[in-house]
């Protein structure tokens, strides 16, 4: 799968442990629409107590029936030296992964990574506000070089630093917490919840749902606020249309490629449908 940096594409990211055969088939069949990035899934595996072997990750890369636009090295959570070793091993085997600078590494290592890659991933950003101090320091050192923020998508920081890439799974909030963020424009979201539809939602919510071509009456049905695991509910349609509109707007106005993290074939299909929806409205 190849695409230039500036082609209009749907930006999707998936982690190795979640790359099922159905998901791979969906991505392969839609290569003309997608800019795909593969994540090793090391953080999720670490949280689950199931570390990933480098050989397994490399074999998976070799088995993919298409080439990702980019793919990350296999980082080792909490072990900068292990992360460096994995990256150097992958380079020696002929791979060209995006290296990951992790919290605790010597800042000189960041410069070292840029000697072998035009993009460096910045990890350790997920979580507490104190990470914003960390990212300010890192970005001052990065300057105009290209980075990918792993799981960090603060709109104020994106507007200020305009990173080359970033990724987020925040679209899933509507499916988990019964609250949706409808993207409007200029980095602005309008939040609504299931309770708002038990009465009359705000004028902004009505306006945006009209733009999304979703009937507000569907969201007034409490049973529709579910995660079907198939993409059957209007909340799922709204969540994907919102995030895809957001990522396209961020790329158009700020130049940052924001990737939507998906973990299944049905999520990828909904993202593709949302992309096609917005593309059709621009014609």
GUKELUM-233636 format. One line per 8 residues: number of its first residue (from 1); their letters; for each residue y, z, x of N, C-alpha, C. Coordinates in Angstrom, 1 decimal. Atoms other than C-alpha are relative to their C-alpha. Layout:
<pts>
NUM = a = Y/Z/X/Y/Z/X/Y/Z/X | ...
</pts>
This chain:
<pts>
1 = xxxxxxxx = -1.2/0.0/0.9/0.0/0.0/0.0/1.2/0.0/0.9 | -1.2/0.0/-0.8/3.2/-1.0/1.6/1.2/-0.4/-0.8 | -1.2/0.4/0.6/6.8/-1.2/0.5/1.1/0.4/0.9 | -1.1/-0.3/-0.9/10.1/-1.2/2.2/0.7/1.2/-0.5 | -0.7/-1.2/0.3/12.4/1.8/2.3/0.9/-0.2/-1.3 | -1.1/0.2/1.0/14.9/0.2/-0.2/-0.5/-0.7/-1.3 | 0.5/0.6/1.2/12.6/-1.4/-2.8/0.0/1.1/-1.1 | 0.1/-0.9/1.2/12.8/0.2/-6.3/-1.5/0.3/-0.2
9 = xxxxxxxx = 1.4/-0.4/0.2/9.5/2.1/-6.6/0.0/1.4/-0.7 | 0.3/-1.3/0.5/8.0/5.1/-8.3/-0.5/0.8/1.2 | 0.4/-0.8/-1.2/7.7/7.8/-5.6/-1.0/1.1/-0.4 | 1.0/-1.0/0.3/4.4/9.7/-5.9/-0.6/0.6/1.2 | 0.6/-0.7/-1.1/2.8/12.3/-3.7/-1.3/0.7/-0.6 | 1.2/-0.7/0.5/-0.8/13.6/-4.0/-0.6/0.7/1.3 | 0.7/-0.7/-1.1/-2.7/16.1/-1.9/-1.4/-0.3/0.1 | 1.4/0.4/-0.3/-6.0/15.3/-0.3/-1.0/0.7/-0.8
17 = xxxxxxxx = 1.1/-0.6/0.8/-8.1/17.9/-2.1/0.0/-0.4/-1.5 | -0.1/0.4/1.4/-6.9/16.5/-5.5/-0.2/-1.5/-0.2 | 0.1/1.4/0.1/-7.5/12.9/-4.7/-1.4/-0.5/-0.5 | 1.2/0.4/0.7/-10.3/12.2/-7.2/-0.1/-1.6/0.0 | 0.3/1.5/0.1/-11.9/8.7/-7.5/0.9/-0.6/-1.1 | -0.8/0.6/1.1/-10.1/8.1/-10.9/1.5/-0.1/0.5 | -1.4/0.0/-0.4/-6.7/9.0/-9.3/0.2/-1.1/1.1 | 0.0/1.1/-1.0/-7.4/6.7/-6.3/0.1/-1.4/-0.6
25 = xxxxxxxx = 0.0/1.3/0.7/-8.2/3.9/-8.7/1.3/-0.4/-0.7 | -1.3/0.2/0.6/-5.0/4.3/-10.6/1.1/-0.4/1.0 | -1.0/0.3/-1.1/-2.9/4.3/-7.4/-0.3/-1.4/0.5 | 0.3/1.3/-0.6/-4.7/1.3/-6.1/0.4/-1.2/-1.0 | -0.3/1.1/1.0/-4.3/-0.7/-9.3/1.5/-0.2/-0.3 | -1.5/0.1/0.2/-0.5/0.0/-9.3/0.8/0.0/1.3 | -0.7/0.0/-1.3/0.4/-0.6/-5.7/1.4/-0.7/0.0 | -1.3/0.7/0.0/3.2/-2.9/-6.7/1.1/0.8/-0.6
33 = xxxxxxxx = -1.0/-0.8/0.6/5.0/-0.1/-8.5/0.3/1.3/0.8 | 0.1/-1.3/-0.5/4.3/2.9/-6.3/0.3/0.0/1.5 | -0.2/-0.4/-1.4/5.6/4.3/-3.0/-0.8/1.3/0.2 | 0.9/-1.2/0.0/2.8/6.7/-2.2/-0.1/0.7/1.3 | 0.1/-0.9/-1.1/2.7/9.6/0.2/-1.2/1.0/-0.2 | 1.1/-0.9/0.0/-0.4/11.6/1.1/0.3/1.2/0.7 | -0.1/-1.3/-0.6/-0.2/15.3/1.7/-1.4/0.5/0.4 | 1.3/-0.5/-0.4/-3.0/17.1/3.5/-0.5/1.0/-1.0
41 = xxxxxxxx = 0.4/-1.1/0.9/-3.0/19.9/0.9/-0.3/1.3/0.7 | 0.3/-1.2/-0.8/-3.2/22.5/3.7/0.5/1.3/-0.6 | -0.6/-1.3/0.5/-0.9/25.0/1.9/-0.9/0.5/-1.2 | 0.8/-0.4/1.2/-2.9/24.9/-1.4/-1.4/0.5/0.5 | 1.3/-0.4/-0.5/-6.2/25.1/0.6/0.1/1.4/0.6 | -0.2/-1.3/-0.7/-4.8/28.1/2.6/0.0/1.1/-1.1 | -0.1/-1.0/1.0/-3.9/29.9/-0.6/-1.3/0.3/-0.7 | 1.3/-0.1/0.7/-7.4/29.3/-2.0/-1.0/0.6/1.0
49 = xxxxxxxx = 0.9/-0.5/-1.0/-9.0/30.5/1.3/-1.0/-1.0/0.4 | 0.9/1.1/-0.4/-10.6/27.1/1.9/0.7/-0.9/0.9 | -0.7/0.9/-1.0/-9.2/25.6/5.1/-0.6/-1.3/0.1 | 0.5/1.4/-0.1/-9.5/21.9/5.6/-0.3/-0.4/1.4 | 0.4/0.5/-1.3/-11.3/20.4/8.6/0.7/-1.3/0.3 | -0.7/1.2/-0.4/-9.4/17.8/10.5/-0.8/-1.3/-0.1 | 0.9/1.2/0.1/-12.4/15.5/10.7/-0.2/-0.5/-1.4 | 0.2/0.4/1.4/-12.8/15.6/6.9/1.3/-0.8/-0.4
57 = xxxxxxxx = -1.2/0.6/0.4/-9.1/14.7/6.5/0.1/-1.4/0.5 | -0.1/1.3/-0.6/-9.3/11.8/8.9/-1.0/-1.0/-0.7 | 1.0/0.8/0.7/-12.5/10.5/7.2/0.5/-0.5/-1.3 | -0.6/0.3/1.3/-10.7/10.6/3.9/1.0/-1.1/0.1 | -1.0/1.0/-0.3/-7.8/8.6/5.3/-0.7/-1.4/0.2 | 0.7/1.2/-0.3/-10.3/6.0/6.6/-0.6/-0.6/-1.2 | 0.7/0.4/1.2/-12.0/5.8/3.2/0.9/-0.6/-1.1 | -0.9/0.4/1.1/-8.9/5.1/1.1/0.0/-1.6/0.0
65 = xxxxxxxx = 0.0/1.5/0.2/-8.9/1.5/-0.3/1.4/-0.6/0.1 | -1.3/0.5/-0.2/-5.2/1.2/0.3/0.7/0.9/1.0 | -0.7/-0.7/-1.0/-2.7/2.3/2.9/1.1/0.8/-0.6 | -1.2/-0.7/0.5/-0.3/5.1/2.0/1.2/-0.5/0.7 | -1.3/0.3/-0.6/3.3/4.4/2.6/0.3/0.9/1.2 | 0.0/-1.0/-1.1/3.3/7.6/4.7/-1.1/1.0/-0.3 | 0.9/-1.2/0.2/0.9/10.5/5.3/0.3/1.0/1.0 | -0.3/-1.1/-0.8/1.3/13.9/6.7/-1.1/0.4/0.9
73 = xxxxxxxx = 1.0/-0.6/-0.9/-0.5/15.5/9.6/-0.7/1.2/-0.8 | 0.6/-1.1/0.6/-2.9/18.3/8.7/0.6/1.3/0.7 | -0.6/-1.1/-0.6/-0.8/21.4/9.3/-0.9/1.3/-0.2 | 0.8/-1.2/0.1/-2.2/24.9/9.8/1.0/1.1/-0.3 | -0.9/-1.0/0.6/-0.4/27.5/7.7/0.1/1.3/0.9 | -0.2/-1.2/-0.8/1.0/30.3/9.9/-0.5/-0.1/1.4 | 0.5/0.2/-1.4/-0.3/28.7/13.1/0.7/-1.3/0.6 | -0.7/1.2/-0.6/2.3/26.4/14.8/-0.8/-0.7/1.0
81 = xxxxxxxx = 0.7/0.7/-1.1/0.1/25.8/17.8/-1.2/-0.8/-0.6 | 1.1/0.7/0.6/-2.8/24.8/15.5/0.5/-1.3/-0.6 | -0.6/1.1/0.6/-0.5/22.4/13.7/0.3/-1.1/1.1 | -0.3/0.9/-1.1/0.7/20.8/17.0/-1.3/-0.6/0.5 | 1.2/0.5/-0.5/-2.9/20.5/18.1/-0.6/-1.1/-0.9 | 0.5/0.9/1.0/-3.9/18.7/14.9/0.8/-1.3/0.1 | -0.8/1.2/-0.1/-1.0/16.3/15.2/-0.3/-0.8/1.3 | 0.3/0.7/-1.2/-1.7/15.4/18.8/-1.4/-0.6/0.0
89 = xxxxxxxx = 1.3/0.6/0.1/-5.4/14.9/18.0/0.0/-1.3/-0.9 | -0.1/1.2/0.8/-4.5/12.5/15.2/0.6/-1.2/0.7 | -0.6/1.0/-0.8/-2.2/10.6/17.5/-1.0/-0.7/1.0 | 1.0/0.5/-1.0/-5.0/10.3/20.1/-1.1/-0.8/-0.7 | 1.0/0.8/0.7/-7.3/8.9/17.4/0.6/-1.3/-0.6 | -0.7/1.3/0.5/-4.8/6.1/16.5/0.7/0.2/-1.3 | -0.8/-0.2/1.2/-3.3/7.7/13.4/1.5/0.1/0.3 | -1.4/-0.2/-0.1/0.4/7.8/12.8/0.6/0.9/-1.1
97 = xxxxxxxx = -0.4/-0.9/1.1/1.0/10.8/10.6/1.4/0.5/0.2 | -1.3/-0.6/-0.1/4.3/12.4/9.8/-0.2/1.4/0.4 | 0.2/-1.4/-0.5/4.4/15.6/11.9/0.8/1.0/-0.9 | -0.7/-1.0/0.8/5.4/18.9/10.3/0.5/1.1/0.9 | -0.6/-1.1/-0.7/7.8/21.4/11.9/-0.2/1.2/-0.9 | 0.3/-1.2/0.8/6.7/24.8/10.7/0.9/1.2/0.5 | -0.8/-1.2/-0.3/8.6/28.1/10.6/-0.7/0.8/1.1 | 0.5/-0.7/-1.2/8.1/30.0/13.9/-0.2/-0.9/1.2
105 = xxxxxxxx = 0.1/0.9/-1.1/7.9/26.9/16.1/1.3/0.0/0.8 | -1.2/0.2/-0.8/10.3/26.5/19.0/0.8/-1.2/-0.4 | -0.8/1.1/0.5/13.2/24.3/17.9/-0.1/-1.2/0.9 | 0.2/1.2/-0.9/12.5/22.1/21.0/-1.2/-0.9/-0.5 | 1.1/0.7/0.5/9.3/21.1/19.2/0.4/-1.1/-1.0 | -0.5/0.9/1.0/11.3/19.4/16.5/0.5/-1.3/0.7 | -0.4/1.2/-0.8/12.9/17.1/19.1/-1.2/-0.7/0.6 | 1.2/0.6/-0.5/9.4/16.5/20.6/-0.6/-0.9/-1.1
113 = xxxxxxxx = 0.6/0.8/1.1/8.1/15.3/17.2/0.8/-1.3/-0.2 | -0.8/1.2/0.2/11.0/12.9/16.9/-0.3/-1.1/1.0 | 0.3/1.0/-1.1/9.8/11.2/20.1/-1.2/-0.9/-0.5 | 1.1/0.8/0.4/6.7/10.0/18.3/0.0/-0.4/-1.5 | -0.1/0.3/1.5/7.8/9.7/14.6/1.4/-0.1/-0.4 | -1.4/0.1/0.5/10.9/8.5/12.8/0.3/0.9/-1.1 | -0.2/-1.0/1.0/10.4/11.2/10.2/-0.8/1.2/0.3 | 0.7/-1.3/-0.2/9.5/14.9/10.5/0.1/0.8/-1.2
121 = xxxxxxxx = 0.0/-0.9/1.2/8.4/17.1/7.7/0.5/1.4/0.4 | -0.5/-1.4/-0.3/10.1/20.5/7.5/-0.7/0.9/-1.0 | 0.7/-0.9/0.9/7.8/23.2/6.1/0.6/1.4/0.0 | -0.5/-1.4/0.1/8.3/26.9/5.2/1.2/0.1/-0.8 | -1.2/0.0/0.8/11.0/26.1/2.6/-0.3/0.5/-1.4 | 0.3/-0.4/1.3/9.2/27.1/-0.5/0.1/1.5/-0.2 | -0.1/-1.4/0.3/10.1/30.5/-2.0/1.4/0.6/-0.1 | -1.2/-0.8/0.2/12.9/32.9/-1.5/1.3/-0.6/0.5
129 = xxxxxxxx = -1.2/0.5/-0.4/16.6/32.2/-1.1/0.3/0.0/1.5 | -0.2/-0.2/-1.4/16.5/33.3/2.5/-0.4/-1.3/0.8 | 0.4/1.3/-0.6/14.9/29.9/3.3/1.2/-0.9/0.1 | -1.1/0.9/-0.1/18.3/28.3/2.7/0.8/0.2/1.3 | -0.6/-0.2/-1.3/19.6/30.0/5.8/-0.8/-0.7/1.1 | 0.9/0.7/-1.0/16.6/28.5/7.7/0.3/-1.5/-0.1 | -0.2/1.4/0.1/17.2/25.1/6.3/1.4/-0.5/0.5 | -1.3/0.3/-0.5/20.9/25.2/7.2/0.0/-0.1/1.5
137 = xxxxxxxx = 0.1/0.1/-1.4/20.1/25.9/10.8/-0.8/-1.2/0.5 | 0.8/1.1/-0.3/17.4/23.3/10.9/0.8/-1.4/-0.1 | -0.7/1.2/0.3/19.6/20.6/9.4/1.2/-0.2/1.0 | -1.1/0.1/-1.0/22.4/21.3/11.8/-0.6/-0.6/1.3 | 0.7/0.5/-1.1/19.9/20.6/14.6/-0.5/-1.4/-0.2 | 0.5/1.3/0.3/18.5/17.6/12.9/1.0/-1.1/0.1 | -1.1/1.0/0.0/21.8/15.8/12.5/-0.3/-1.1/-0.9 | 0.2/1.2/0.8/21.4/12.3/11.3/-1.5/-0.5/0.0
145 = xxxxxxxx = 1.4/0.4/-0.1/17.6/12.1/12.0/-0.6/0.2/-1.4 | 0.6/0.0/1.3/15.2/11.6/9.1/-1.0/1.1/-0.1 | 1.0/-1.0/0.3/13.3/14.5/7.6/-0.5/0.0/-1.4 | 0.6/-0.2/1.4/11.1/15.3/4.6/0.0/1.5/-0.2 | 0.0/-1.4/0.4/11.7/18.7/2.9/-1.3/0.2/-0.9 | 1.3/-0.3/0.7/8.3/20.0/1.8/0.2/1.0/-1.1 | -0.1/-0.9/1.1/8.6/21.5/-1.7/1.4/0.6/-0.2 | -1.4/-0.6/0.2/12.4/22.1/-1.5/0.9/-1.1/-0.5
153 = xxxxxxxx = -0.8/1.0/0.7/14.6/20.2/-3.9/1.3/0.5/-0.6 | -1.3/-0.5/0.5/17.8/22.2/-4.4/1.0/-1.1/-0.1 | -0.9/1.1/0.2/20.2/19.7/-5.8/1.3/0.1/0.8 | -1.2/-0.2/-0.8/23.2/21.3/-4.1/-0.3/-0.4/1.5 | 0.4/0.3/-1.4/21.4/21.0/-0.7/-0.3/-1.5/0.2 | 0.2/1.5/-0.1/20.3/17.4/-1.4/1.3/-0.7/0.1 | -1.3/0.7/0.0/23.8/16.4/-2.2/0.7/0.2/1.3 | -0.7/-0.3/-1.3/25.1/18.0/1.0/-0.6/-0.7/1.2
161 = xxxxxxxx = 0.7/0.5/-1.2/22.4/16.9/3.5/-0.6/-1.4/-0.2 | 0.6/1.3/0.3/21.0/13.8/1.8/-1.3/-0.2/0.9 | 1.2/0.2/-0.8/17.5/14.2/3.4/-0.7/-1.3/-0.3 | 0.7/1.2/0.2/15.4/11.1/3.8/-1.0/0.1/-1.1 | 1.1/-0.1/1.0/12.6/12.4/1.7/-0.1/1.5/-0.4 | 0.3/-1.3/0.4/11.6/15.5/-0.3/-1.1/-0.1/-1.1 | 1.0/0.1/1.1/8.9/16.4/-2.9/0.1/1.2/-0.9 | -0.1/-1.1/1.0/8.6/18.5/-6.0/-1.1/-0.1/-1.0
169 = xxxxxxxx = 0.9/-0.1/1.1/6.1/19.6/-8.7/0.7/0.7/-1.2 | -0.7/-0.7/1.0/8.8/21.1/-10.9/-0.1/-0.6/-1.4 | 0.2/0.7/1.3/8.2/18.5/-13.6/-1.0/0.8/-0.9 | 1.1/-0.6/0.7/5.2/20.6/-14.6/0.4/1.3/-0.8 | -0.5/-1.2/0.7/7.4/23.5/-16.0/-0.2/-0.1/-1.5 | 0.1/0.1/1.4/7.4/22.1/-19.5/-1.5/0.2/-0.5 | 1.4/-0.1/0.4/3.6/22.1/-19.5/-0.6/1.4/0.2 | 0.5/-1.3/-0.3/3.2/25.6/-18.2/0.8/1.1/-0.7
177 = xxxxxxxx = -0.8/-1.1/0.5/6.1/27.7/-19.4/0.7/-0.3/-1.4 | -0.6/0.3/1.3/7.1/26.0/-22.7/1.5/-0.2/0.1 | -1.4/0.3/-0.2/10.5/25.1/-21.3/0.2/-1.3/0.7 | -0.2/1.3/-0.6/11.8/21.7/-20.4/1.4/-0.2/0.5 | -1.3/0.3/-0.6/14.6/20.4/-18.2/0.1/-1.5/-0.2 | -0.2/1.4/0.3/15.9/17.1/-19.5/1.1/-0.5/0.9 | -0.9/0.5/-1.0/17.6/15.1/-16.8/1.1/-0.8/-0.7 | -1.1/0.7/0.6/21.1/13.8/-17.8/0.6/-1.0/1.1
185 = xxxxxxxx = -0.5/0.8/-1.0/23.0/12.5/-14.8/0.8/0.9/1.1 | -0.8/-0.7/-1.1/24.8/13.5/-11.5/-0.7/1.3/0.4 | 0.7/-1.2/-0.3/22.1/16.1/-10.8/0.0/1.1/-1.0 | -0.1/-1.0/1.1/22.6/17.8/-14.1/-1.2/-0.1/-1.0 | 1.1/-0.1/0.9/19.8/19.0/-16.3/0.5/0.8/-1.3 | -0.2/-0.8/1.2/19.9/20.3/-19.9/-1.4/0.6/-0.3 | 1.2/-0.7/0.2/17.3/23.0/-20.5/-0.2/0.3/-1.5 | 0.3/-0.4/1.4/15.5/23.5/-23.8/-1.4/0.6/0.0
193 = xxxxxxxx = 1.3/-0.7/0.1/12.5/25.5/-25.0/-0.6/-0.2/-1.4 | 0.7/0.1/1.3/10.0/25.6/-27.8/0.8/0.7/-1.1 | -0.7/-0.8/1.0/12.1/28.2/-29.6/1.3/-0.8/-0.5 | -1.2/0.7/0.4/15.2/25.9/-29.6/-0.3/-1.0/-1.2 | 0.3/0.9/1.0/13.3/23.5/-31.9/-0.5/0.6/-1.3 | 0.3/-0.7/1.2/12.4/26.1/-34.4/1.3/0.1/-0.9 | -1.3/0.2/0.7/16.1/25.7/-35.4/0.5/-1.4/0.4 | -0.6/1.3/-0.4/18.5/22.9/-34.5/0.4/0.1/1.5
201 = xxxxxxxx = -0.3/0.0/-1.4/18.6/22.1/-30.8/1.5/-0.5/0.3 | -1.4/0.4/-0.3/22.0/21.4/-29.1/0.2/-1.5/-0.1 | -0.4/1.4/0.1/23.8/18.1/-29.3/-0.5/-0.8/1.2 | 0.4/0.6/-1.2/23.0/17.4/-25.7/-1.5/-0.3/0.0 | 1.4/0.2/0.0/19.3/17.8/-26.2/-0.3/-1.1/-1.0 | 0.2/1.1/1.0/19.4/15.5/-29.3/0.4/-1.3/0.7 | -0.5/1.3/-0.6/21.4/12.9/-27.3/-1.0/-0.5/1.1 | 0.9/0.4/-1.0/19.0/12.9/-24.4/-1.4/-0.4/-0.5
209 = xxxxxxxx = 1.2/0.4/0.6/15.9/12.8/-26.5/0.1/-1.4/-0.6 | -0.2/1.3/0.5/17.3/9.8/-28.2/0.0/-1.1/1.1 | 0.1/0.9/-1.1/17.8/8.2/-24.8/-1.4/-0.2/0.5 | 1.4/0.0/-0.4/14.2/9.1/-23.9/-0.9/-0.6/-1.0 | 0.8/0.6/1.1/13.1/7.6/-27.2/-1.1/0.9/-0.5 | 0.9/-1.0/0.5/11.4/10.8/-28.3/0.6/0.6/-1.3 | -0.5/-0.6/1.2/11.7/12.1/-31.9/0.1/1.5/0.1 | -0.1/-1.5/0.0/13.0/15.7/-31.9/-0.9/0.7/-0.9
217 = xxxxxxxx = 0.9/-0.6/1.0/10.9/16.4/-35.0/-1.4/0.2/0.6 | 1.3/-0.2/-0.6/7.8/16.0/-32.8/0.0/1.3/0.8 | -0.1/-1.2/-0.7/9.0/18.9/-30.7/0.2/1.3/-0.8 | -0.2/-1.2/0.9/9.7/21.1/-33.7/-1.4/0.5/-0.5 | 1.3/-0.4/0.3/5.9/21.3/-34.1/-0.5/0.8/1.2 | 0.4/-0.9/-1.1/4.8/24.3/-32.1/-1.3/-0.5/0.7 | 1.3/0.5/-0.6/1.3/22.8/-31.5/0.2/-1.1/1.0 | -0.2/1.1/-0.9/2.9/19.9/-29.6/0.4/0.5/1.4
225 = xxxxxxxx = -0.4/-0.5/-1.3/4.0/22.2/-26.8/-1.2/0.5/0.8 | 1.2/-0.3/-0.7/0.8/22.0/-24.9/-0.2/-0.9/1.2 | 0.5/0.8/-1.2/-0.8/20.7/-21.7/-1.3/-0.5/-0.4 | 1.3/0.5/0.5/-3.5/18.4/-23.0/-0.9/-0.3/1.1 | 0.8/0.5/-1.1/-4.7/17.4/-19.6/-0.4/-1.5/-0.1 | 0.2/1.5/0.3/-4.6/13.8/-20.9/1.3/-0.8/-0.1 | -1.3/0.7/0.3/-1.0/13.1/-21.6/0.2/-0.3/-1.4 | 0.0/0.3/1.5/-1.4/13.2/-25.4/1.3/0.6/-0.7
233 = xxxxxxxx = -1.0/-0.8/0.7/1.6/15.5/-26.2/1.4/-0.5/0.4 | -1.3/0.5/-0.3/5.3/14.6/-26.5/0.7/0.7/1.1 | -0.6/-0.8/-1.1/6.3/17.4/-24.1/-0.4/-0.6/1.3 | 0.5/0.7/-1.2/4.2/15.6/-21.4/0.8/-1.3/0.2 | -0.8/1.3/-0.1/6.0/12.3/-22.1/1.4/0.3/0.4 | -1.4/-0.4/-0.4/9.4/14.0/-21.9/0.1/0.5/1.4 | 0.0/-0.6/-1.4/8.6/15.9/-18.7/0.0/-1.1/1.0 | 0.1/1.1/-1.0/7.6/12.7/-16.9/1.2/-1.0/0.0
241 = xxxxxxxx = -1.2/0.8/0.1/10.5/10.6/-18.2/1.2/0.6/0.6 | -1.1/-0.8/-0.6/12.9/13.3/-17.2/0.0/-0.1/1.6 | 0.1/-0.1/-1.5/11.6/13.6/-13.6/0.2/-1.4/0.6 | -0.1/1.4/-0.6/11.3/9.8/-13.0/1.5/-0.4/-0.1 | -1.5/0.4/0.0/14.9/9.3/-14.2/0.7/0.8/1.1 | -0.6/-0.8/-1.0/15.9/12.1/-11.9/-0.2/-0.6/1.4 | 0.2/0.5/-1.3/14.2/10.7/-8.8/0.6/-1.3/0.2 | -0.7/1.3/-0.2/15.6/7.2/-9.4/1.5/0.2/0.2
249 = xxxxxxxx = -1.4/-0.2/-0.1/19.1/8.6/-9.8/0.3/0.6/1.4 | -0.2/-0.6/-1.3/18.8/10.7/-6.6/-0.1/-1.1/1.1 | 0.2/1.1/-1.0/17.6/7.6/-4.6/1.2/-0.9/-0.1 | -1.1/0.9/0.2/20.3/5.4/-6.1/1.3/0.5/0.6 | -1.4/-0.5/-0.3/23.3/7.7/-5.5/0.0/0.8/1.3 | 0.0/-0.8/-1.3/22.2/9.8/-2.5/-0.9/-0.5/1.1 | 0.9/0.6/-1.0/19.6/7.7/-0.8/-1.2/0.8/0.3 | 1.2/-0.8/-0.3/17.0/10.5/-0.8/-1.2/-0.5/-0.9
257 = xxxxxxxx = 1.2/0.4/0.7/13.5/9.5/-1.8/-0.8/1.3/-0.4 | 0.6/-1.2/0.5/12.2/12.3/-4.0/-1.3/-0.3/-0.6 | 1.3/0.3/0.4/8.5/12.3/-4.5/-0.5/1.0/-1.1 | 0.6/-0.8/1.1/6.7/13.6/-7.7/-1.4/0.3/0.4 | 1.4/-0.4/-0.3/3.6/15.6/-6.9/-0.9/-0.1/-1.2 | 0.9/0.1/1.1/0.7/14.6/-9.1/-1.4/0.4/0.5 | 1.3/-0.5/-0.4/-2.8/16.0/-9.1/-1.2/-0.6/-0.8 | 1.1/0.6/0.8/-4.8/13.8/-11.5/0.3/-1.4/-0.4
265 = xxxxxxxx = -0.3/1.4/0.4/-5.2/10.3/-12.8/0.9/-0.1/-1.2 | -0.9/0.1/1.2/-3.6/11.1/-16.1/1.4/0.3/0.3 | -1.3/-0.2/-0.4/-0.6/12.5/-14.4/0.6/-1.2/0.6 | -0.5/1.2/-0.6/-0.2/9.4/-12.3/0.2/-1.1/-1.1 | -0.2/1.0/1.0/-0.6/7.2/-15.4/1.2/0.3/-0.8 | -1.2/-0.3/0.8/2.1/9.1/-17.3/1.3/-0.3/0.9 | -1.1/0.3/-0.9/4.4/8.8/-14.2/0.3/-1.5/0.0 | -0.2/1.5/0.0/3.8/5.0/-14.1/0.6/-0.4/-1.3
273 = xxxxxxxx = -0.5/0.4/1.3/4.4/4.7/-17.9/1.5/0.4/-0.1 | -1.4/-0.4/0.0/7.7/6.7/-17.4/0.8/-1.0/0.8 | -0.7/0.9/-0.8/8.7/4.4/-14.6/0.2/-1.3/-0.7 | -0.1/1.3/0.8/8.0/1.3/-16.7/1.0/0.1/-1.1 | -1.0/-0.2/1.1/10.0/2.8/-19.6/1.4/-0.2/0.5 | -1.4/0.1/-0.5/13.1/3.2/-17.5/0.3/-1.4/0.6 | -0.2/1.4/-0.5/12.6/-0.2/-15.8/0.3/-0.9/-1.2 | -0.2/0.8/1.2/12.5/-1.8/-19.3/1.4/0.2/-0.6
281 = xxx = -1.3/-0.2/0.5/15.7/-0.2/-20.3/1.1/-0.5/0.9 | -1.0/0.6/-0.9/17.5/-1.6/-17.3/0.1/-1.5/0.0 | 0.0/1.5/0.1/16.6/-5.2/-18.1/1.0/-0.5/-1.0
</pts>
